[in-house]
Amino acid sequence: MVGAGRGGRLVNISGCHDTVPLNLRSAYSISKGGLAMLTKSLALELAEHRIAVNAVSPGAILTDMNSASLSKPEPVSGSWRAFPPTVSAAWMIASAP
């Protein structure tokens, strides 16, 4: 993108655990936190090239693999769960010109 000189957009897909740690999942939380900081750093570095860098950080995404655990009441007040179309819509908004 820098070489082409036309600007652009980068959208990273992270997760809510980029700011909210998971018990007994420190490596996962660290990787999400690292992605959040990479997004912020690249946003600063690439701004002069008209390249916007953002992240979409959804909560738990309902899939076949985790549907049983997500059918239980929410363990934390104020937490939310995403559905794949919701995440896609957020990505589309973040990547729009």
Protein Blocks (a to p, Z undefined) as FASTA:
>chain_A
ZZnongpaddddddfklmbccehilmmmmmmmmmmmmmmmmmmmmmmnopacdddddddd
ddfklmmmmmpccfbghiacddfklmmmmmmmmmpZZ
